[in-house]
């Protein structure tokens, strides 16, 4: 078998597995098998870059772009008119019957309408982000956001990372499909947990998370998050023979499935009564799904009839969207848990009888803070209305008394260390002021300190941290570096091997980047990204410790509140002692941003096309970026240079057209070296 054939076979198997896994939910390969084949393909392609094609599964994650181009949709995307109840559904259907009846009678030369029914198709309306995908001869060439329906943004590179979107169809047709990109609820919950751990704002709902994710300039971020798609519209040229047999919307959806697209189940309905029943069934069924839905879309099935009905100025007359009523449910308050975070803030959480809400079983609901408890006027064993709308975790929105209701006693001491709680002027939060010895705060700080984005110490789960704190081994984070293997062996379920692993993980963490070290300290309001900004502005931790409020607050991305929090943090002897100890115990902090920054290419923009001989495109781009240059993926009039390797694409031609200077690989290397 020659290389080309081998590569083609590998691609086929990998993409078929992606299809089976992400579209049919029925993978044919084990993860390790998939990884092995993928690696094999990548190695072959690295040796033979001339054989790389855009539809290769290795090309799902591309380079960073500096902005999204605005592109006009070939066919406008309309929005749908809503129907909020069965009366409105019936009214819509009667208009359809009347319009279709009149048009057909006109054609037949009849005067009275006797049209009985029009076949409809009902499908769930996914609460995500509408996109259009264009395929030429079966290859995915462009993906756009809906935008305003007329002009969308080109997010092709990000959409390519979504494995449920085929790069190559099973048949080589020209077609545009539209669908909804969404994030599964389970993945959304995980993502928000990570956001919170990194002190980043959680996404309000799966739709926002999906929208935020496909609009990342770096496709790697999109690729790292879990997105999927359901296709629900096909736009094609019905004069072409391959589409001749598609006469209904359901035919079109079946055809899309055959091409390899993920299409949700739909139901044909003989009349509006069947639709109303379907909507009622779905408003229950949707609670069992791992994706958010906000209604049912009802369409006239016949494509010729859709054509006859046409559009109003903003929406098709042949479709309507039935909206589900908002999700709220009553339950009973069993208890209120007061949990203390690493910064000492006490958060009340309602413990309720488990209820089904928007598809998940809920037994805890947020009440944010003590003020909220007063506002809700809530008592123990009240019936509480729990709502999941735009919030991350459900919240209590209303309370009503029952015979069992009892006064809710708010704690005045910390549930963890029994210190008297304090209010801070101007803040709604209530704190445990015992920063030093409150076990809940110590545990929270250690959990944060060992996390991936901080010191990245493997193996320290909740139970181990609990034991380390309860046994009194660790009280400052720096105490972690004093632990011995013997001490680990005294913990529950820890034997020789795991004790060694824990010890080694701590040793390994001693070499750390300044940005991660700053993050690990857990300064209030300072998360991963702000830590990175601080590392860019201060060469060492000592410089940061000495930083003045006025300087800090001037930094782009830091701001007043964070600056104050940083100054306060380092004004505390206890924190200074922790930093000092960490360094004495062997933590070596390196700053990837240190050294004199050479930004001599700042303001210039390099587009690379074709294959380079001596360095990969990623390497070349990284070097250019280090020198301050931008490396967008497409040529525009703002491009300074186009670097042309072997087998260049259309970018080289475009550069010539725009009169942009063309560089060889040799020229590029001279520029990078500063020769
Ligand atoms: Zn406490």
Boltz pocket constraint, residues with backbone or C-beta under 6 A from the ligand:
constraints:
  - pocket:
      binder: B
      contacts: [[A, 340], [A, 414], [A, 415], [A, 416], [A, 417], [A, 418], [A, 419], [A, 432], [A, 433], [A, 434], [A, 438], [A, 439], [A, 440], [A, 441]]
      max_distance: 6.0
